[in-house]
Amino acid sequence: MTFWKTIPADKYEVAVVGGGAAGMTAAITAARAGARTVLLERNDRLGRKLLMTGNGKCNLGNRDLKRSDYYSDDMAMAVSVLERFGTEETIAFFASLGLLLKEKRGYLYPVSEQAAVVLDVLRHGLERDKTEVLTGALVREIRQKGENAGKDSPADYVLQLQDGRQLWTERVILACGGQAAPGTGSDGSGYALARALGHTVIAPVPSLVQLHCSEKYCRALAGVRAEGAVRIYPSDSG
Ligand SMILES: Cc1cc2nc3c(=O)[nH]c(=O)nc-3n(C[C@H](O)[C@H](O)[C@H](O)COP(=O)(O)OP(=O)(O)OC[C@H]3O[C@@H](n4cnc5c(N)ncnc54)[C@H](O)[C@@H]3O)c2cc1C
């Protein structure tokens, strides 16, 4: 028989799985609404991918958000999300954390142009709003308590961690990221968690990718931004 170590004995109202930009924002928002919140991150630190965004400068928003920028079978949902939390709300959220933003050709950056500063204010926000943060906490399985929820158990979901620990919570927010840059922690394992809970996952496809080519001189161009036109010709060799 296996004895699971439970963390802590009490239950949470909200458990957020994934300590990236989305998870930290969700956890701060839940905690500010008064929920006892825990944030679980598999890496030993939060926000690894966030540090890479915008070449380390963190382009965290866009002044000109339009419906036509998004592609979805369910545009009503996309629009409803943007209407509830658009550019102004993003600016206000970061201002509430003490972060001022600046705009360059419609792109929003922290005034310092440092992604590390964005991560710092999010981490301070978690601390200030008393969110519990567990790092090194890889969530392997999420079980719903089903018919017995709220009766013989203190909560509706049991989160099973890779190291054997278990955690009880009333609500779960999955913020495990996609599959891009798996070295940062978001390796697509969140899709399996979502599927196991009955969600439908549309097959993910890469949308913004590197171009690889054999010419060595291109390496010097890595990271250089310029406006221009590119033509791609398929090679004969296939
Ligand atoms: C090189 C690069 C440059 C980019 N530049 C920009 C940019 O300039 N502007 C922009 O808007 N976006 C940019 N992006 C995209 C942006 O970084 C992502 O959209 C954003 O970080 C996604 O945040 P997220 O919180 O959804 O996911 P992530 O940041 O991927 O966070 C998910 C977290 O969940 C954790 N996790 C996953 N599974 C589990 C599990 N089972 N248990 C526990 N934890 C788990 C992961 O370790 C990870 O920390 C860039 C991305 C890359 C790779």
The ligand as a Gaussian input file, in Angstrom:
#p B3LYP/6-31G(d) Opt

LIG

0 1
 C       11.453000      32.456000     -27.831000
 C       10.056000      32.940000     -27.498000
 C        9.743000      34.281000     -27.664000
 C        8.465000      34.747000     -27.394000
 N        8.193000      36.077000     -27.524000
 C        6.976000      36.561000     -27.206000
 C        6.684000      37.944000     -27.260000
 O        7.534000      38.757000     -27.582000
 N        5.427000      38.349000     -26.923000
 C        4.464000      37.467000     -26.546000
 O        3.342000      37.898000     -26.233000
 N        4.719000      36.154000     -26.463000
 C        5.936000      35.681000     -26.785000
 N        6.194000      34.344000     -26.704000
 C        5.111000      33.471000     -26.295000
 C        4.925000      33.564000     -24.787000
 O        6.167000      33.341000     -24.171000
 C        3.940000      32.523000     -24.376000
 O        2.734000      32.690000     -25.084000
 C        3.634000      32.643000     -22.895000
 O        4.824000      32.544000     -22.138000
 C        2.691000      31.538000     -22.521000
 O        2.460000      31.637000     -21.137000
 P        1.728000      30.474000     -20.390000
 O        1.693000      30.851000     -18.952000
 O        0.453000      30.159000     -21.079000
 O        2.629000      29.203000     -20.624000
 P        4.186000      28.903000     -20.167000
 O        4.944000      30.160000     -20.045000
 O        4.635000      27.868000     -21.088000
 O        3.961000      28.347000     -18.709000
 C        3.422000      27.078000     -18.454000
 C        4.079000      26.563000     -17.192000
 O        3.427000      25.365000     -16.803000
 C        4.400000      24.468000     -16.299000
 N        3.838000      23.127000     -16.431000
 C        3.510000      22.480000     -17.573000
 N        2.968000      21.278000     -17.303000
 C        2.945000      21.180000     -15.945000
 C        2.501000      20.165000     -15.045000
 N        1.955000      19.023000     -15.501000
 N        2.636000      20.363000     -13.705000
 C        3.191000      21.538000     -13.234000
 N        3.636000      22.526000     -14.055000
 C        3.504000      22.345000     -15.382000
 C        5.618000      24.703000     -17.183000
 O        6.814000      24.298000     -16.553000
 C        5.556000      26.220000     -17.404000
 O        6.330000      26.928000     -16.460000
 C        7.464000      33.849000     -26.968000
 C        7.773000      32.501000     -26.794000
 C        9.039000      32.040000     -27.058000
 C        9.354000      30.574000     -26.866000

